[in-house]
């Protein structure tokens, strides 16, 4: 899953919602929600977009449905299927 902040969303609004987003992703992961990794890209500008890696497409959909960044309209999610190459 990749999402970007919607145009016109300011950083202070993001920071106001961030504690709820953090609590949500921590609870989602603790409940076995299939979240493997989540975080913002550092370029071209830190914090404008982020990526989440999930164990399944369905888990990503379920995460998005309740993520405060999405539910309050700050971010536009995009789900992408990925063929991961596992290297040992």
C-alpha angles and dihedrals in degrees: 000000000000125000136179131199113260117253112272096024109133126215094244091059090050091051091049091056097036096088090057091046091050093048089048097052092044092051092044091054094042090053090056094257096159097252109149101171139352134179150120126278114244097215150094084008121350117249100012094107138012142187135222126196117207136181091242144008089247092056090052090051091049091049093050092050091065105026109123092217087061101035093054091046102250099121138038110217124211120192117211126182113228133199101212117204109217113214120192 
